[in-house]
Amino acid sequence: MRSFYHFMMRYRGNKENNDQKKLADWMFQDHDFPKHSTSYDEISRYLEWNIPFPAALSVFDGLWEEYQENEIE
């Protein structure tokens, strides 16, 4: 299973500058982000403490659902 970070890298480089791209770009640039994690709680706590923009937590929740559907078996 791929980590959430690796799942998110599909949103980097999108031509459309949306919140998913902003979150993916921020995760890529943040050297302390838990890049190997597959844990909702770990990533959610990290985002709560290091929120990159106001809508980041709601964007994360939506993307986590997509991650579970596509990556977790």
Secondary structure, 3 states (H helix, E strand, C coil): CCCHHHHHHHHCCCCCCCHHHHHHHHHHHCCCCCCCCCCHHHHHHHHHHCCCCCCHHHHHHHHHHHHHHHHCC
